[in-house]
């Protein structure tokens, strides 16, 4: 009798741990949706580069610096996008792919801007 009770308790403990792990690692991230507006981020960065390049009296060195900043942005954007799901523990989608916002929708565009140094 005592062995059967111990067996039941161990089974309940293992099942409870498995369900908790499933909820935290699989179900919960799938329910949260992070939304980003990549087009807005790219437009803001394009405007910054355009202002640097077309500034009256800008030197060739300043233009080269602007091109180097554009190349760095092109490398930093994919890295920042890859890091977002891990940081928010959610599925990340483009804003244009989301039809309606839910209570589980999280806006991540500001976080993305911060990672890329955009004000």
Buried (B, 14 or more C-beta within 10 A) or exposed (E): EEEEEEEEEEEEEEEEEEEEEEEEEEEEBEEBBBBBBBEBBBEEBEEBBEEBBEEEEBEEEEBEBBEEBBEEBEEBBEEBBEBBBEEBEBBBBEBEEEEEEEEEBBEBBEBBBEBBEBE
